[in-house]
Amino acid sequence: MFRILTIEREYGCGAGAIAAELSRRLGWKLWDHTLTEEIAKLANVDCRTVENCDEKVDGTFYRFAKVFWRGSYERSMPMNEAEAFDADCMVSMMDGLAARIAKEGQAVVVGRGSPYFLRDRADTFSVFVYADRHEKIRRLVESGKSSPEAEELIDTVDHERKTFIKHYFNADWPTRSLYDLMINSGIGDENVIETILDTMHRVETSAVTSELSARRG
């Protein structure tokens, strides 16, 4: 029986709204912006600080500087929480938070490496949502972005996600073998939602049938 649904996505494909509606229909808690809020609370920083690290690898210069200062006499000097918080901290906290989410169950989790943190769990159904460039630009323009801004975001955000996943999980993004379903949001949000729910149900039913057959055999 599935207790967790992870939604990984290409930027601009509308996965946030899709995840929110799935959460509503399933009656499960949505972990999207809530993840940012929870990590900020745990780290004692504001949400903006977490968002600046969200699915990004720290700049090379900053990472080297951090290692240098922590390795010198300056390490005894106090750092404020925002200065101390970085992508390494975020990933470490997300690891612990993913374990908590898995224990509680009934959760729809959006991005933040969740398919990788939860990849060994049989009670997790993982989905990757994508769309062609034209569709993503259309959605972003409808949300208030200009066309040039939308194109720049599409080019940069997913590149940062690829770098993030490669750095922290030593994997390509997307790692197709992680997902139970990959679906194009260009077919329409309602079709995407119904397909995800129907596929989850079919997989669960098939698993139960196989288990019963094995017991009888």
PAROLO-581635 format. One record per residue (C-alpha): residue in three letters; x negated, y, z negated. Coordinates in steps of 0.2 Angstrom, whole numbers, padded with zeros to 4 digits, always signed. Layout:
N
alaXYZ ...
// end
This chain:
217
met+0000+0000+0000 phe-0007+0017+0005 arg-0009+0030-0009 ile-0020+0042+0000 leu-0020+0050+0017 thr-0035+0060+0023 ile-0034+0072+0038 glu-0050+0077+0047 arg-0048+0090+0061 glu-0055+0100+0074 tyr-0054+0119+0070 gly-0038+0127+0077 cys-0028+0111+0081 gly-0015+0115+0068 ala-0019+0101+0056 gly-0017+0112+0040 ala+0002+0114+0044 ile+0003+0095+0049 ala-0004+0090+0033 ala+0007+0101+0023 glu+0023+0094+0031 leu+0016+0076+0029 ser+0014+0080+0010 arg+0032+0087+0009 arg+0039+0071+0018 leu+0029+0059+0008 gly+0031+0068-0009 trp+0013+0068-0011 lys+0001+0082-0018 leu-0008+0092-0004 trp-0026+0094-0007 asp-0031+0108+0005 his-0033+0125-0002 thr-0031+0117-0019 leu-0048+0108-0016 thr-0056+0125-0015 glu-0047+0132-0030 glu-0051+0116-0040 ile-0070+0117-0036 ala-0070+0135-0039 lys-0063+0132-0056 leu-0075+0118-0060 ala-0090+0128-0055 asn-0084+0144-0063 val-0085+0154-0047 asp-0072+0163-0036 cys-0063+0154-0022 arg-0073+0166-0009 thr-0089+0158-0015 val-0083+0141-0012 glu-0076+0145+0005 asn-0093+0152+0010 cys-0100+0135+0007 asp-0085+0125+0014 glu-0091+0112+0026 lys-0107+0122+0029 val-0125+0118+0026 asp-0135+0132+0017 gly-0146+0142+0028 thr-0164+0135+0029 phe-0172+0150+0021 tyr-0160+0150+0006 arg-0163+0131+0003 phe-0182+0134+0004 ala-0181+0149-0008 lys-0170+0140-0020 val-0182+0125-0021 phe-0197+0138-0023 trp-0189+0148-0037 arg-0182+0133-0046 gly-0200+0126-0046 ser-0208+0141-0053 tyr-0208+0150-0070 glu-0193+0159-0064 arg-0183+0143-0067 ser-0181+0148-0085 met-0172+0164-0080 pro-0153+0163-0080 met-0144+0163-0064 asn-0126+0169-0062 glu-0114+0155-0057 ala-0112+0162-0039 glu-0130+0162-0036 ala-0132+0145-0043 phe-0117+0138-0032 asp-0121+0131-0015 ala-0117+0117-0003 asp-0126+0104-0013 cys-0116+0109-0028 met-0100+0109-0018 val-0103+0091-0011 ser-0108+0085-0029 met-0091+0092-0036 met-0081+0085-0021 asp-0088+0068-0024 gly-0082+0068-0042 leu-0065+0076-0037 ala-0062+0063-0023 ala-0064+0050-0036 arg-0051+0058-0047 ile-0039+0061-0032 ala-0041+0042-0028 lys-0037+0037-0046 glu-0021+0048-0046 gly-0016+0043-0029 gln-0001+0050-0019 ala-0012+0063-0011 val-0014+0071+0006 val-0032+0077+0008 val-0038+0089+0021 gly-0056+0089+0027 arg-0071+0093+0015 gly-0079+0076+0019 ser-0064+0066+0012 pro-0064+0052+0025 tyr-0083+0049+0020 phe-0080+0050+0001 leu-0065+0038+0002 arg-0071+0027+0017 asp-0072+0011+0006 arg-0054+0012-0001 ala-0041+0000+0006 asp-0027+0011+0000 thr-0033+0026+0011 phe-0026+0030+0028 ser-0038+0041+0038 val-0032+0052+0053 phe-0042+0063+0064 val-0032+0077+0073 tyr-0039+0085+0089 ala-0034+0096+0103 asp-0040+0103+0120 arg-0048+0120+0120 his-0033+0128+0128 glu-0021+0122+0115 lys-0033+0127+0101 ile-0035+0145+0108 arg-0016+0146+0110 arg-0013+0141+0092 leu-0026+0153+0085 val-0019+0167+0095 glu-0002+0164+0089 ser-0008+0164+0071 gly-0015+0182+0074 lys-0033+0179+0081 ser-0039+0188+0097 ser-0044+0177+0111 pro-0062+0181+0110 glu-0062+0178+0091 ala-0053+0162+0094 glu-0066+0156+0106 glu-0080+0161+0095 leu-0072+0151+0080 ile-0069+0136+0090 asp-0087+0136+0096 thr-0095+0139+0078 val-0084+0131+0065 asp-0084+0113+0072 his-0103+0114+0075 glu-0105+0119+0057 arg-0095+0104+0052 lys-0105+0092+0063 thr-0121+0099+0054 phe-0113+0097+0037 ile-0108+0079+0040 lys-0125+0074+0048 his-0134+0082+0033 tyr-0124+0075+0019 phe-0118+0058+0026 asn-0131+0055+0040 ala-0116+0052+0052 asp-0110+0059+0068 trp-0094+0070+0067 pro-0082+0063+0070 thr-0086+0045+0065 arg-0073+0036+0075 ser-0074+0020+0065 leu-0068+0029+0049 tyr-0051+0033+0056 asp-0036+0022+0057 leu-0029+0035+0070 met-0035+0049+0081 ile-0021+0060+0088 asn-0020+0075+0100 ser-0009+0089+0092 gly-0005+0095+0110 ile+0009+0082+0110 gly+0018+0093+0097 asp+0017+0094+0078 glu+0033+0084+0075 asn+0027+0070+0087 val+0010+0070+0077 ile+0019+0069+0060 glu+0031+0055+0066 thr+0017+0045+0074 ile+0006+0046+0058 leu+0020+0041+0046 asp+0026+0027+0058 thr+0008+0020+0060 met+0006+0020+0041 his+0022+0010+0039 arg+0018-0002+0053 val+0000-0005+0046 glu+0007-0008+0028 thr+0021-0020+0034 ser+0008-0030+0044 ala-0004-0031+0029 val+0011-0037+0018 thr+0016-0050+0032 ser-0002-0056+0033 glu-0004-0058+0014 leu+0013-0068+0013 ser+0007-0079+0027 ala-0009-0082+0019 arg-0001-0087+0003 arg+0011-0099+0011 gly-0004-0107+0021 
// end
